[in-house]
Amino acid sequence: MDERQTDTPEQVLKFAPKHKGHDHGSPLDEAGKAILTQIQTAADLASEDCDRAMSLAHKLSMELRASEDRMHELHAEVELWRDRAARAEQWLRIIQQEIKEKLLAPKSSFDAEQKSLSESPRPVPDFAAQRPGTSHQSTR
């Protein structure tokens, strides 16, 4: 007997592959080929999913860029309207000042003049001297 055979446990000997000729239709080869086919199918599906994800990411990136561009345009428009509003407020202040200086100030001085005139004593007119046929001087 060979010494190597006795060193090998009995369980290993039970499951040792049986040496047959290379049979191309063996169940082991068919199972291996089926597994490889499934792996290839899974890889193809994963590749398609990746392509769809990349396409979607590109599309969303373009939409984001367009949204950011629009946002910048709107910010510029807001600044334009703010500047216009500030200029309009400046003009309103100038117009208000002109109204005060040119229209209200002369009226105030006229009112003050009228008030001072109304406060000063007025001479009482002599109505008798103004009547026809009467005179203050005697004709003696």
C-alpha positions in Angstrom: 0.0 0.0 0.0 1.0 3.6 -0.6 1.9 5.6 2.4 0.0 8.7 1.0 -3.3 6.9 0.9 -3.3 6.1 4.5 -2.5 9.7 5.5 -5.6 11.1 3.7 -8.7 11.1 5.8 -11.6 9.0 4.8 -14.0 11.9 4.2 -11.7 13.4 1.7 -11.5 10.2 -0.2 -15.3 10.0 -0.3 -15.6 13.4 -2.0 -12.6 13.1 -4.2 -13.5 13.9 -7.8 -13.9 10.9 -9.9 -11.7 11.0 -12.9 -13.9 10.7 -16.0 -13.1 11.9 -19.4 -13.8 15.6 -20.2 -17.4 15.4 -20.9 -18.6 18.7 -22.4 -22.2 18.1 -21.3 -21.4 17.6 -17.6 -23.8 19.3 -15.2 -20.8 21.2 -13.6 -19.9 22.8 -16.9 -23.5 23.7 -17.6 -23.9 25.3 -14.2 -20.6 27.3 -14.7 -21.8 28.5 -18.1 -25.2 29.5 -16.7 -23.5 31.4 -13.8 -21.3 33.2 -16.3 -24.3 34.1 -18.5 -26.1 35.5 -15.4 -23.1 37.5 -14.4 -22.8 38.9 -18.0 -26.5 39.8 -18.0 -26.1 41.5 -14.6 -23.1 43.4 -15.9 -25.0 44.5 -19.0 -28.0 45.7 -16.9 -25.6 47.5 -14.5 -24.0 49.2 -17.4 -27.3 50.3 -18.8 -28.4 51.6 -15.4 -25.1 53.5 -15.2 -25.6 55.0 -18.6 -29.2 56.1 -17.7 -27.9 57.5 -14.4 -25.1 59.4 -16.2 -27.6 60.7 -18.8 -30.0 61.8 -16.1 -27.1 63.4 -14.1 -26.0 65.3 -17.3 -29.6 66.5 -18.0 -30.0 67.7 -14.4 -26.6 69.4 -14.5 -27.7 71.3 -17.6 -31.0 72.3 -15.9 -29.2 73.4 -12.8 -26.8 75.5 -14.9 -29.8 77.1 -16.7 -31.5 77.8 -13.4 -28.3 79.4 -12.0 -28.0 81.5 -15.1 -31.6 82.6 -14.7 -31.1 83.3 -11.0 -28.1 85.6 -11.9 -30.2 87.4 -14.5 -33.0 87.9 -11.9 -30.5 89.2 -9.4 -29.2 91.7 -12.0 -32.8 92.8 -12.7 -33.5 93.3 -9.0 -30.4 95.5 -8.7 -31.6 97.5 -11.7 -35.0 98.1 -10.2 -33.4 99.0 -6.8 -31.2 101.6 -8.5 -34.2 103.0 -10.4 -36.2 103.1 -7.1 -33.4 104.9 -5.4 -33.1 107.5 -8.2 -36.9 108.0 -8.2 -36.7 108.6 -4.4 -33.9 111.2 -5.0 -36.0 113.0 -7.6 -39.0 113.0 -5.2 -36.8 114.6 -2.5 -35.6 117.2 -5.0 -39.1 118.0 -6.2 -40.3 118.2 -2.6 -37.6 120.6 -1.7 -38.3 122.7 -4.8 -42.0 122.9 -3.8 -41.1 124.0 -0.3 -38.7 126.6 -1.6 -40.7 128.0 -4.5 -44.3 127.5 -3.6 -44.7 127.1 0.1 -42.0 129.6 1.3 -43.4 132.5 -0.7 -46.9 131.7 0.6 -45.6 131.6 4.2 -44.0 135.0 3.8 -47.2 136.3 2.2 -49.2 134.8 5.1 -46.8 136.3 7.6 -47.1 139.7 5.8 -50.9 139.4 5.9 -50.8 138.5 9.6 -48.6 141.4 10.4 -50.9 143.7 8.5 -53.9 142.4 10.3 -52.2 142.8 13.7 -51.2 146.5 13.1 -53.9 149.1 14.0 -55.8 150.3 11.0 -56.9 153.9 10.7 -60.6 154.3 11.1 -62.0 156.0 8.0 -64.0 159.1 8.5 -67.2 158.3 6.7 -68.7 161.7 7.4 -66.0 163.5 5.4 -66.7 161.3 2.5 -70.5 162.0 2.4 -71.5 164.4 -0.3 -72.8 167.7 0.9 -71.2 167.5 4.3 -68.0 169.0 5.2 -65.9 169.3 8.3 -65.0 172.8 7.7 -67.5 175.5 8.6 -68.5 178.1 6.1 -68.9 180.9 8.5 
